[in-house]
Amino acid sequence: MSLRISMSSGALFVAANLLLPEGLVRYFDMTKHEIKGEEIHFYFTVLNTVPQKNLKKPI
């Protein structure tokens, strides 16, 4: 038995943001997705933002 789900791109991105780890969503931008058979492939680019906890206060 195979399950075929049809979703709009916007709904798929929202669902992915709920399921993916927070660090992935925070520091990477999901640029596209591809549905291949029963698999969904997500593609990301790095946002190049420094985590706030790694910033040091000036002396």
Secondary structure by P-SEA (a helix, b strand, c coil): cbbbbbbcaaaaaaaaaacccaaaaaccccccccccccbbbbbbbbccccccccccccc
